[in-house]
């Protein structure tokens, strides 16, 4: 299950991002993923719960936001959201395309409280 190693990397990125701050509590961590990212969302959520026990992320809400597949037509050069296979340009009908989005998983945001807040 590669979701565990993926979550380890997400948490390492979050931890290094938070390093300059005096973090008291992490309230929420938000991740974006696309349908071509080859993940199982419930497995990623499980990995978050398992890996955050006894860390600053332990009580944080884990939010996953799904983004669509994006493509660019190789014939008319227009961008579009690809909804079903086979992908077909809604502007010219071409089935020639480059995938430009919907393939990644990445950390979108971290909401936290620090000791400097009044």
Secondary structure, DSSP 8 states (H G I E B T S, - for coil): -HHHHHHHHHHHHHHHHHTTS-EEEEEEEEEEEETTS---HHHHHHHHHHHHTTSTTTT-EEEEEEE-EEEEETTT--EEEE-SSS---TTT----EEEEES--EEEEEEEEEETT--
